Amino acid sequence: MRFLHTSDWHLGRSFHRVNLLGAQAAFIDHLVETVREHEVDAVLVAGDVYDRAVPPLPAVELYDRALHRLADLGVPTVMISGNHDSARRLGVGAGLIGRAGIHLRTDPAGCADPVVLADVHGDVALYGLPYLEPALVKDEFGAAKVSHEAVLGAAMDRIRADLAGRAPGTRSIVLAHAFVTGGQASDSERDITVGGVEAVPASVFDGVDYAALGHLHGCQTINERVRYSGSPLAYSFSEADQRKSMWLVEMGEGGEIVSAERVDTPVPRGLARVRGPLEELLSEGAYARYEDSWLEATLTDPVRPEDPMARLAARFPHTLSLAFDPEGRTEDAGGSYAQRLKGRSDREIAEDFVAHVRGGGGYSDEAERSVLQGAFDEVRAEDSRQETHR
């Protein structure tokens, strides 16, 4: 059985205020053509179909067209909700849409109810495991604690139990949206840290033949049977060096992965990050290759140049981001606010603030750290509850 694994479409998202809907439509065209050209047996979409819970109408229209085109091909599609999606909105009409071969899995309670496909070697059970907000699904799964590992583990136990009751030799695929240990993050993924622990071990997916993952935007292989497809487009400059693609995976009669091929997705415009004094960036021939790229420029001039954005745009008309990092600045000067916060979780930022207002020094109070983390977890859970009932 040959299937196409993709995720993190983020329909409706822009890139530094540049509308990407045309590029996303080109990706859908490419997806449909890939399905047709490679005679794909199933399409797997591992969450974050939309960029936000209430997407703009043009994004909804593009999604609608994508579903119609996939249904017209007669190729089953299994799609789960991610942490950016509104699970309830995405799942509206799932039963009816399923009759057209588009199987939406957005309800955690139904995770052990697979889509069953068949080939000459027998059945393949495809389980859709939507993004699980631990505080909201802990009771549903009877998880021991509020953590991603606990709820994912409990959900996978249900899946393994269902699989054990099926005919011997039934092969299995799980779609999931999570941060798995060993994965490399980008700047454009929304933090899903809970209880201070954001990653779950790949072993949570033991017992299934393939785990099609979403959430991380870089295509990557955790192991032969656990893979991220990554996003089809770059959504931050941290992804400038990433090759955007989908996984075309062929599964053998015993559930073995016969092949896994990366199928490149269309690139609307190259991304580049340059660094140096303004005059150097404007004059050096080595930078000519970036003149048609979306550009992030970091200026190292000791004194901020006059009108830098306009001057950069004269040579690099697609400059989207400008930062300053003067050469010779001492370490305690700190850099920009965004630079100081980059890569830090909400809890870490709060701990730094508490330490600062107390007069500096390290932060070591475990009881207060636990209170802060609990507050952030509750806020995120409450946001999810409100979205569910909006």
Phi, psi and chi 1 to 4 in degrees:
 res  aa     phi    psi   chi1   chi2   chi3   chi4
   1 MET       -  133.6 -178.7  167.1  -72.2      -
   2 ARG  -110.7  127.0 -176.2  178.7  -62.5  120.0
   3 PHE  -132.4  156.2   51.6   89.8      -      -
   4 LEU  -111.2  120.5 -171.3   65.2      -      -
   5 HIS  -105.8  120.6  167.3 -162.7      -      -
   6 THR  -140.1  168.5  178.0      -      -      -
   7 SER  -168.8  174.6   72.7      -      -      -
   8 ASP    53.1   52.0  -65.7  -86.6      -      -
   9 TRP   -66.8  -39.1  -65.1   -2.0      -      -
  10 HIS    53.7   48.0  -71.7  -82.2      -      -
  11 LEU   -58.5  131.8  -60.3 -178.2      -      -
  12 GLY    99.0   -5.5      -      -      -      -
  13 ARG   -81.0  147.6 -173.7  163.4 -174.7  158.4
  14 SER  -110.3  168.5   60.3      -      -      -
  15 PHE  -121.2  103.4 -176.7   76.0      -      -
  16 HIS    48.7   49.3  -70.1  -95.5      -      -
  17 ARG    75.5    3.0  -59.2  176.1  -58.9  -77.5
  18 VAL   -87.9  124.8  174.5      -      -      -
  19 ASN   -68.2  125.2 -170.2  -44.6      -      -
  20 LEU  -104.8    8.9  -69.6  179.4      -      -
  21 LEU   -60.9  -38.4 -158.5   65.6      -      -
  22 GLY   -63.5  -40.5      -      -      -      -
  23 ALA   -67.3  -36.6      -      -      -      -
  24 GLN   -68.7  -35.9  -68.8  172.1  -27.0      -
  25 ALA   -65.1  -38.5      -      -      -      -
  26 ALA   -64.1  -35.9      -      -      -      -
  27 PHE   -64.4  -43.7  160.0   68.2      -      -
  28 ILE   -60.5  -42.1  -63.4  -62.2      -      -
  29 ASP   -56.4  -45.1  -68.9  -17.7      -      -
  30 HIS   -66.1  -40.7  177.5   68.4      -      -
  31 LEU   -58.8  -48.9  171.3   72.0      -      -
  32 VAL   -62.4  -43.1  171.2      -      -      -
  33 GLU   -65.4  -37.8 -177.2   54.1   36.6      -
  34 THR   -63.3  -42.8  -60.1      -      -      -
  35 VAL   -59.3  -43.4  171.4      -      -      -
  36 ARG   -69.7  -47.7 -178.1 -175.8  -65.6  112.1
  37 GLU   -64.9  -40.6  177.1 -174.9  -12.5      -
  38 HIS   -96.1    7.5  -67.8  -84.2      -      -
  39 GLU    50.1   54.0  -60.8 -179.3  -18.1      -
  40 VAL   -69.0  140.4  169.3      -      -      -
  41 ASP   -89.5  -23.8  -62.9  -55.6      -      -
  42 ALA  -159.8  145.9      -      -      -      -
  43 VAL  -109.2  131.2  176.7      -      -      -
  44 LEU  -115.5  124.0  -44.5  178.5      -      -
  45 VAL  -119.2  107.3 -173.4      -      -      -
  46 ALA   -93.7   49.9      -      -      -      -
  47 GLY    92.8  169.0      -      -      -      -
  48 ASP    54.1   54.5  -79.6   -5.4      -      -
  49 VAL   -64.8  -46.1  177.5      -      -      -
  50 TYR  -102.7  165.4  -70.0  121.3      -      -
  51 ASP   -88.7  -21.6 -172.3   56.4      -      -
  52 ARG  -148.7  165.6   55.4 -178.4 -175.7  -94.6
  53 ALA   -62.3  -36.3      -      -      -      -
  54 VAL  -115.1   88.2 -175.0      -      -      -
  55 PRO   -75.2  156.7   27.2  -33.5      -      -
  56 PRO   -67.3  154.4   23.5  -31.8      -      -
  57 LEU   -56.7  -42.9 -177.9   57.9      -      -
  58 PRO   -59.0  -33.2  -25.8   35.8      -      -
  59 ALA   -68.5  -39.7      -      -      -      -
  60 VAL   -64.4  -39.9  177.1      -      -      -
  61 GLU   -65.1  -39.6  -68.6  171.6  -18.2      -
  62 LEU   -65.2  -42.0  177.5   57.3      -      -
  63 TYR   -60.1  -44.1  167.7   74.3      -      -
  64 ASP   -61.1  -44.4 -178.4   61.7      -      -
  65 ARG   -64.2  -39.0  -67.4 -163.6  -59.6  -88.2
  66 ALA   -61.3  -44.1      -      -      -      -
  67 LEU   -63.7  -42.3  -65.2 -166.9      -      -
  68 HIS   -62.0  -41.1  -83.9   84.3      -      -
  69 ARG   -70.0  -38.7  -65.0  175.2   68.0 -175.6
  70 LEU   -66.9  -40.0  -71.5  169.3      -      -
  71 ALA   -64.6  -38.8      -      -      -      -
  72 ASP   -62.9  -29.3  -71.4  -16.3      -      -
  73 LEU   -72.5  -17.6  -70.1  175.2      -      -
  74 GLY    73.1   20.5      -      -      -      -
  75 VAL  -104.3  122.0  176.2      -      -      -
  76 PRO   -59.1  140.1  -21.2   32.3      -      -
  77 THR  -124.0  131.8  -63.5      -      -      -
  78 VAL  -115.5  127.1 -177.8      -      -      -
  79 MET  -134.8  133.9 -177.7  178.9  -66.6      -
  80 ILE  -116.0  162.5   63.9  172.7      -      -
  81 SER   -86.9  146.5   50.3      -      -      -
  82 GLY  -109.7 -172.5      -      -      -      -
  83 ASN   -73.6  -15.6   61.6  -58.1      -      -
  84 HIS   -86.3  -22.3  -81.1 -111.4      -      -
  85 ASP   -81.4  155.4  -61.0  -52.6      -      -
  86 SER   -89.0  110.5  165.5      -      -      -
  87 ALA   -58.3  -40.4      -      -      -      -
  88 ARG   -68.0  -41.6  -69.1 -169.2   66.0 -177.1
  89 ARG   -67.1  -44.6  -73.1 -170.3  176.6   88.5
  90 LEU   -63.5  -31.3 -168.8   65.3      -      -
  91 GLY   -87.5   -0.1      -      -      -      -
  92 VAL   -60.2  128.4  167.9      -      -      -
  93 GLY    76.4   16.4      -      -      -      -
  94 ALA   -57.5  -41.0      -      -      -      -
  95 GLY   -62.7  -43.6      -      -      -      -
  96 LEU   -69.7  -44.2 -175.5   61.5      -      -
  97 ILE   -63.8  -32.0  -64.9  171.8      -      -
  98 GLY   -60.4  -27.1      -      -      -      -
  99 ARG   -67.0  -20.5  -61.5  178.9 -171.2  175.8
 100 ALA   -92.2    3.5      -      -      -      -
 101 GLY    91.2    8.7      -      -      -      -
 102 ILE  -105.6  107.8  -52.4  -65.2      -      -
 103 HIS  -104.2  106.7  -54.8  -79.8      -      -
 104 LEU   -92.9  125.7  -57.4  176.0      -      -
 105 ARG  -119.5   99.5  -67.9  -65.1 -172.8  -96.4
 106 THR  -124.0   -9.8   62.8      -      -      -
 107 ASP  -100.0  114.9 -177.5    1.2      -      -
 108 PRO   -55.0  -33.1  -26.4   35.6      -      -
 109 ALA   -63.9  -21.3      -      -      -      -
 110 GLY   -98.5   16.8      -      -      -      -
 111 CYS   -64.2  -24.7   67.9      -      -      -
 112 ALA   -96.3   14.9      -      -      -      -
 113 ASP  -107.0   93.0  177.9   20.6      -      -
 114 PRO   -81.7  161.8   33.3  -36.8      -      -
 115 VAL   -86.6  122.7  176.8      -      -      -
 116 VAL  -106.3  118.4 -179.8      -      -      -
 117 LEU  -111.0  165.5  -53.1  179.7      -      -
 118 ALA  -141.0  146.8      -      -      -      -
 119 ASP  -131.9 -166.5   61.8   11.5      -      -
 120 VAL   -65.3  -17.5  -65.7      -      -      -
 121 HIS   -96.6   -2.0  -57.0  -60.7      -      -
 122 GLY   121.9 -158.5      -      -      -      -
 123 ASP   -86.6  149.1  -72.0  -12.8      -      -
 124 VAL  -125.9  120.9  179.5      -      -      -
 125 ALA   -97.1  121.7      -      -      -      -
 126 LEU  -108.0  114.8  -66.9   89.3      -      -
 127 TYR  -102.6  127.8  -63.5   90.5      -      -
 128 GLY  -100.4  114.5      -      -      -      -
 129 LEU  -110.8   95.2 -171.7   54.3      -      -
 130 PRO   -65.2  168.0   26.0  -34.2      -      -
 131 TYR   -56.2  132.2  171.1   69.3      -      -
 132 LEU  -109.9  112.3  -55.9  176.6      -      -
 133 GLU   -80.8  110.5  179.0   59.8   53.6      -
 134 PRO   -51.4  -44.9  -29.1   36.9      -      -
 135 ALA   -64.8  -25.1      -      -      -      -
 136 LEU   -91.1  -23.2  -61.5 -175.5      -      -
 137 VAL  -115.2    1.4  -59.2      -      -      -
 138 LYS   -54.6  -47.3  174.8 -179.2  177.2  -67.3
 139 ASP   -69.9  -37.3  -67.2  -20.2      -      -
 140 GLU   -56.1  -41.8  163.4   65.7   33.8      -
 141 PHE   -98.7   -3.0  -69.5  109.1      -      -
 142 GLY    62.0   35.6      -      -      -      -
 143 ALA   -68.8  149.8      -      -      -      -
 144 ALA   -70.2  -29.0      -      -      -      -
 145 LYS  -153.1  171.5   60.0 -179.6  179.9  178.0
 146 VAL   -87.4   92.4  179.0      -      -      -
 147 SER  -156.9  157.6   73.0      -      -      -
 148 HIS   -62.9  -42.0  -74.7  -68.3      -      -
 149 GLU   -62.8  -40.3 -177.2  173.9   -2.8      -
 150 ALA   -66.7  -46.7      -      -      -      -
 151 VAL   -73.3  -38.1  -63.5      -      -      -
 152 LEU   -64.8  -41.5  -89.9  172.8      -      -
 153 GLY   -61.5  -42.4      -      -      -      -
 154 ALA   -66.6  -40.1      -      -      -      -
 155 ALA   -64.5  -42.1      -      -      -      -
 156 MET   -65.8  -31.1  -76.2  -59.8  -57.1      -
 157 ASP   -60.8  -40.9  -75.1  -16.2      -      -
 158 ARG   -63.4  -42.3  -74.6 -168.3 -175.4 -178.9
 159 ILE   -64.4  -44.8  -71.2  171.9      -      -
 160 ARG   -63.8  -35.3  -77.3 -175.5  -77.1  -98.3
 161 ALA   -66.0  -41.8      -      -      -      -
 162 ASP   -64.6  -43.1  178.5   83.0      -      -
 163 LEU   -63.1  -37.2 -172.9   59.1      -      -
 164 ALA   -64.0  -25.7      -      -      -      -
 165 GLY   -88.3    0.9      -      -      -      -
 166 ARG   -93.5  172.9  -63.7 -172.3  174.9  -88.0
 167 ALA   -58.3  140.2      -      -      -      -
 168 PRO   -54.0  139.8  -25.0   34.9      -      -
 169 GLY    89.3   -2.3      -      -      -      -
 170 THR   -64.2  125.0  -61.7      -      -      -
 171 ARG   -86.2  163.1  -69.2  157.2  -70.0  165.3
 172 SER  -144.3  145.5   56.5      -      -      -
 173 ILE  -134.8  137.9  -62.9  171.7      -      -
 174 VAL  -119.7  132.5  167.7      -      -      -
 175 LEU   -99.9  131.3  -71.0   77.3      -      -
 176 ALA  -145.3  156.5      -      -      -      -
 177 HIS  -126.0  103.3 -161.7   85.7      -      -
 178 ALA  -164.1  169.4      -      -      -      -
 179 PHE  -102.9  107.6 -169.0  165.2      -      -
 180 VAL   -97.8  138.4  174.1      -      -      -
 181 THR   -52.7  132.2  -57.4      -      -      -
 182 GLY   101.8  -15.3      -      -      -      -
 183 GLY   -77.2  148.6      -      -      -      -
 184 GLN  -103.6  123.2  -61.9  -62.9  -47.1      -
 185 ALA   -87.3  163.7      -      -      -      -
 186 SER  -118.4  177.4  -55.1      -      -      -
 187 ASP   -75.8  -13.4  -70.2  -14.8      -      -
 188 SER   -98.4    1.3   52.3      -      -      -
 189 GLU   -88.7  139.9  -63.4  114.1    2.9      -
 190 ARG   -74.5  135.4 -178.3 -179.6  -63.4  166.2
 191 ASP   -62.5  132.2  178.6   39.0      -      -
 192 ILE  -121.4   27.4   56.8  172.8      -      -
 193 THR   -61.1  134.0  -57.5      -      -      -
 194 VAL  -134.7  130.6  167.7      -      -      -
 195 GLY    61.4   23.9      -      -      -      -
 196 GLY    80.5   -0.6      -      -      -      -
 197 VAL  -124.1  119.0  179.3      -      -      -
 198 GLU  -105.5  -23.3   58.8 -173.2   12.4      -
 199 ALA  -102.2  147.2      -      -      -      -
 200 VAL  -116.3  149.1  -60.3      -      -      -
 201 PRO   -72.3  148.5   25.7  -33.4      -      -
 202 ALA   -61.5  -23.4      -      -      -      -
 203 SER   -63.4  -16.4   59.6      -      -      -
 204 VAL   -61.9  -21.9   76.4      -      -      -
 205 PHE   -97.6   12.2  -60.9  107.8      -      -
 206 ASP   -57.8  142.5  -74.5   -7.3      -      -
 207 GLY   100.5   -9.3      -      -      -      -
 208 VAL  -115.4  158.0  -62.7      -      -      -
 209 ASP   -81.2  -28.7  -63.8  -48.6      -      -
 210 TYR  -153.7  135.5 -174.8   82.2      -      -
 211 ALA  -113.6  114.3      -      -      -      -
 212 ALA   -94.5  106.0      -      -      -      -
 213 LEU  -100.3  150.6  -58.7 -177.7      -      -
 214 GLY  -130.7  166.3      -      -      -      -
 215 HIS   123.2  -53.4  179.0   57.8      -      -
 216 LEU   -80.3  138.5  -60.8 -176.1      -      -
 217 HIS   -88.6   -5.9  -72.1 -179.0      -      -
 218 GLY   -98.1  132.4      -      -      -      -
 219 CYS   -65.0  128.4  179.9      -      -      -
 220 GLN  -159.1  154.2   47.6 -157.2  -65.8      -
 221 THR  -110.1  112.8  -59.3      -      -      -
 222 ILE   -75.4  -47.6  -55.6  -58.9      -      -
 223 ASN  -153.8 -178.6   60.1   51.8      -      -
 224 GLU   -56.4  -31.0 -177.7 -173.9    8.3      -
 225 ARG  -105.4   -1.2  -62.9 -179.4 -179.1  -84.9
 226 VAL  -129.2  113.3  179.9      -      -      -
 227 ARG  -139.1  148.8  -61.1  173.8 -173.2  -96.4
 228 TYR  -101.5  135.2  -77.1   98.8      -      -
 229 SER   -81.6  -28.1   66.6      -      -      -
 230 GLY    78.7  171.1      -      -      -      -
 231 SER   -77.5  150.3   60.2      -      -      -
 232 PRO   -74.9  -19.0   26.3  -34.2      -      -
 233 LEU  -128.5  156.6  -61.4  171.2      -      -
 234 ALA   -78.7  133.3      -      -      -      -
 235 TYR  -118.6    7.2  -67.4  119.4      -      -
 236 SER  -158.3  158.8   72.2      -      -      -
 237 PHE   -68.8  -16.7  -82.0  104.1      -      -
 238 SER   -65.9  -13.6   66.8      -      -      -
 239 GLU   -98.2   12.7  -59.4  166.0   53.8      -
 240 ALA   -58.5  -34.2      -      -      -      -
 241 ASP   -96.6    5.4  -64.4  -32.1      -      -
 242 GLN   -84.0  141.4  -69.7 -179.0    1.0      -
 243 ARG   -91.5  116.1  172.0 -172.2  166.3 -164.3
 244 LYS   -86.5  133.3  -65.0  -60.4 -176.4  179.3
 245 SER  -162.6  177.0   59.4      -      -      -
 246 MET  -122.0  160.4  -57.3  175.6  -75.9      -
 247 TRP   -97.0  125.8  -77.6  113.4      -      -
 248 LEU  -103.8  107.4 -177.8   64.5      -      -
 249 VAL  -115.7  134.8 -179.8      -      -      -
 250 GLU  -113.8  126.3 -173.4  160.8  -11.9      -
 251 MET  -106.0  134.5  178.4  179.7  -72.3      -
 252 GLY   -84.3 -177.3      -      -      -      -
 253 GLU   -67.0  -24.3   60.0 -178.6  -63.2      -
 254 GLY  -100.6   11.2      -      -      -      -
 255 GLY    88.8    0.2      -      -      -      -
 256 GLU   -71.8  149.2   71.2  -83.3   11.0      -
 257 ILE   -86.2  103.9  -55.8  -56.7      -      -
 258 VAL   -71.0  -40.9  176.2      -      -      -
 259 SER  -156.9  153.3   63.8      -      -      -
 260 ALA  -141.9  108.3      -      -      -      -
 261 GLU  -114.0  136.3  173.3 -170.3  -10.1      -
 262 ARG   -86.1  128.0  -68.9 -178.9   67.1  176.6
 263 VAL  -108.0  112.5  178.5      -      -      -
 264 ASP   -64.2  144.8  -68.6  -23.6      -      -
 265 THR  -102.3  156.8   53.7      -      -      -
 266 PRO   -62.0  140.9  -20.5   31.9      -      -
 267 VAL  -106.3  111.9  179.0      -      -      -
 268 PRO   -66.2  -36.2   23.9  -33.2      -      -
 269 ARG  -164.5  140.2 -171.4  179.8  -62.1  -81.1
 270 GLY   -65.5  155.7      -      -      -      -
 271 LEU  -110.7  143.5  -90.9   62.1      -      -
 272 ALA  -144.0  146.3      -      -      -      -
 273 ARG  -121.9  123.0  -53.7  174.2   99.7  171.2
 274 VAL  -123.3  155.4  -63.5      -      -      -
 275 ARG  -147.4  134.8  177.2 -174.7  178.4   88.1
 276 GLY   155.2  179.8      -      -      -      -
 277 PRO   -65.0  148.0  -17.8   30.6      -      -
 278 LEU   -56.5  -48.0  177.6   59.5      -      -
 279 GLU   -61.3  -34.9  -68.7  -57.6  -32.0      -
 280 GLU   -65.4  -44.7  177.7 -176.9  -54.8      -
 281 LEU   -62.5  -33.7  -61.0 -178.6      -      -
 282 LEU   -80.3  -20.0  -64.3  178.1      -      -
 283 SER  -115.2  -29.2   60.2      -      -      -
 284 GLU   -70.2  133.7  -71.2  -70.3  -25.1      -
 285 GLY   -67.4  -23.7      -      -      -      -
 286 ALA   -61.9  -21.7      -      -      -      -
 287 TYR   -91.6   -0.5  -61.9  110.4      -      -
 288 ALA   -59.2  -32.1      -      -      -      -
 289 ARG   -68.1  -10.9   64.0 -175.1 -174.9  -84.8
 290 TYR  -100.1    5.2  -56.7  132.8      -      -
 291 GLU   -66.8  -21.1  -70.2  175.8   -3.2      -
 292 ASP  -107.8   10.3 -165.0   43.9      -      -
 293 SER   -95.1  155.5  -60.0      -      -      -
 294 TRP   -68.7  130.0  -79.2  -35.8      -      -
 295 LEU  -122.3  137.5 -166.4   75.5      -      -
 296 GLU  -113.3  118.3  177.3 -169.9   72.7      -
 297 ALA  -113.2  133.1      -      -      -      -
 298 THR  -115.8  116.3  -60.2      -      -      -
 299 LEU   -90.6  134.7  -58.1 -175.4      -      -
 300 THR  -109.3   11.8   60.8      -      -      -
 301 ASP   -57.4  139.4  -58.5   79.2      -      -
 302 PRO   -64.2  -27.8   19.0  -30.9      -      -
 303 VAL  -123.1  134.7  177.4      -      -      -
 304 ARG   -58.9  123.7 -174.3  178.4  -61.6 -127.5
 305 PRO   -68.8  160.9  -15.9   29.7      -      -
 306 GLU   -78.8  132.8 -178.1  178.8   -5.8      -
 307 ASP    49.6   53.3 -155.5   10.2      -      -
 308 PRO   -67.2  -36.5   25.6  -34.8      -      -
 309 MET   -65.5  -45.5 -169.0   59.0  146.9      -
 310 ALA   -64.3  -38.0      -      -      -      -
 311 ARG   -69.5  -39.1  -66.1  166.6   66.5 -171.9
 312 LEU   -64.0  -42.1  -83.7  169.0      -      -
 313 ALA   -64.1  -23.3      -      -      -      -
 314 ALA   -64.3  -35.6      -      -      -      -
 315 ARG   -97.4  -37.5 -177.1  179.7 -169.0 -174.0
 316 PHE  -117.6   85.0  -52.4  101.9      -      -
 317 PRO   -65.0  -12.7   22.0  -32.4      -      -
 318 HIS  -108.2   30.4  -54.5  -70.8      -      -
 319 THR   -68.2  125.3  -57.7      -      -      -
 320 LEU  -116.0  -22.0  -59.9 -178.8      -      -
 321 SER  -140.7  134.9  176.2      -      -      -
 322 LEU  -132.0  128.6  177.7   61.4      -      -
 323 ALA  -132.9  163.1      -      -      -      -
 324 PHE  -125.9  131.6  -62.9   91.2      -      -
 325 ASP  -142.8   78.6 -173.4   16.1      -      -
 326 PRO   -58.2  135.8  -22.3   34.0      -      -
 327 GLU   -64.0  143.3  -72.8 -177.3  -10.2      -
 328 GLY    85.0   -1.6      -      -      -      -
 329 ARG   -69.3  135.1 -178.0  179.2   60.4 -168.1
 330 THR   -71.0  155.4   58.3      -      -      -
 331 GLU   -58.7  -35.6 -174.0   66.5   26.6      -
 332 ASP   -79.6   -1.4   60.0    2.1      -      -
 333 ALA   -68.1  -26.2      -      -      -      -
 334 GLY    94.4  -27.5      -      -      -      -
 335 GLY    77.7 -175.5      -      -      -      -
 336 SER   -70.8  163.5   70.5      -      -      -
 337 TYR   -59.3  -44.7 -177.9   68.9      -      -
 338 ALA   -62.6  -39.6      -      -      -      -
 339 GLN   -65.6  -38.1  -71.5  170.4  -28.9      -
 340 ARG   -68.8  -28.3  -64.4 -162.7  -56.9  -86.9
 341 LEU   -90.5  -15.7  -62.1 -172.1      -      -
 342 LYS   -57.4  130.0 -175.3  175.8 -179.3  179.4
 343 GLY    80.1    3.9      -      -      -      -
 344 ARG  -105.2  140.6  -57.4 -174.1   65.7   75.0
 345 SER   -77.7  166.0   68.1      -      -      -
 346 ASP   -57.7  -41.2  -69.9  -18.0      -      -
 347 ARG   -64.6  -42.0 -168.6 -159.9   70.2 -166.6
 348 GLU   -64.1  -38.8  -70.6  170.7  -29.8      -
 349 ILE   -63.9  -43.0  -66.2  167.9      -      -
 350 ALA   -64.1  -40.6      -      -      -      -
 351 GLU   -63.6  -40.3  -70.9  174.1    2.3      -
 352 ASP   -62.0  -39.4  -72.5  -11.7      -      -
 353 PHE   -64.7  -45.1  172.8   75.9      -      -
 354 VAL   -60.9  -43.7  173.3      -      -      -
 355 ALA   -62.7  -38.6      -      -      -      -
 356 HIS   -64.7  -46.9  171.6   72.1      -      -
 357 VAL   -71.2  -16.1  -62.5      -      -      -
 358 ARG   -88.7   -1.2  -75.4  176.7  170.7  164.8
 359 GLY   105.1   19.9      -      -      -      -
 360 GLY    91.0 -170.7      -      -      -      -
 361 GLY    88.0  173.0      -      -      -      -
 362 GLY   -74.2  167.6      -      -      -      -
 363 TYR  -115.7  116.2 -170.4   90.7      -      -
 364 SER  -134.1    6.3   59.5      -      -      -
 365 ASP   -80.8  103.4 -168.4  -47.4      -      -
 366 GLU   -66.5  -34.6  -70.1  -61.7  -30.1      -
 367 ALA   -64.5  -45.1      -      -      -      -
 368 GLU   -67.5  -36.8  -71.3 -175.0   -2.2      -
 369 ARG   -60.2  -41.8 -179.7  178.1  -78.2  112.8
 370 SER   -64.4  -40.3  177.1      -      -      -
 371 VAL   -63.1  -44.7  169.9      -      -      -
 372 LEU   -60.7  -46.6  -77.2  170.6      -      -
 373 GLN   -63.5  -41.1 -175.8   61.9   56.7      -
 374 GLY   -60.9  -38.0      -      -      -      -
 375 ALA   -64.5  -44.3      -      -      -      -
 376 PHE   -65.5  -40.2  -76.6  119.7      -      -
 377 ASP   -61.9  -41.5  -69.2  -10.7      -      -
 378 GLU   -67.8  -39.5 -178.6   56.7   33.2      -
 379 VAL   -61.7  -45.6  167.1      -      -      -
 380 ARG   -64.1  -42.0 -179.1  172.6   46.2 -111.3
 381 ALA   -63.2  -40.2      -      -      -      -
 382 GLU   -66.2  -39.0 -177.4   58.7   28.1      -
 383 ASP   -59.2  -41.0  -74.8  -14.5      -      -
 384 SER   -67.5  -39.3  -63.1      -      -      -
 385 ARG   -63.1  -44.4  -69.0 -171.9 -168.4   98.3
 386 GLN   -63.5  -39.5  -69.5  179.0    4.0      -
 387 GLU   -64.3  -38.9  178.7   55.5   44.3      -
 388 THR   -61.8  -33.0  -61.8      -      -      -
 389 HIS  -105.4    6.5  -65.3   91.7      -      -
 390 ARG   -72.4      - -172.3 -179.9  -66.1  173.1
